[in-house]
Amino acid sequence: MHATSLRFAERATFTAAHAVDAMDWRDVDRPVVHPAAIAWHALKAGEPLTVLSLEPELYVGTGITPLNPTRTETRAT
């Protein structure tokens, strides 16, 4: 599924619980730890989630694998 075909987007507030996880990712750039921590908490809560990033490699070390909306990616199911 191409990322641009996704129909819904949500905004989430960065909380203290997110900050605790973000502090563990010392080698990850600050603009990336915010969405990664929010995504991590959503996934742990069992919420369906897709993170989009033009530079998915910046998320290495967070446990989050974002989709690049400029590429057609397929994933094995």
Summary of the structure (lengths in Angstrom):
residues: 77
radius of gyration: 12.6
end to end distance: 11.6
largest distance: 34.9
contacts: 157
relative contact order: 0.20
helix: 39%
strand: 3%
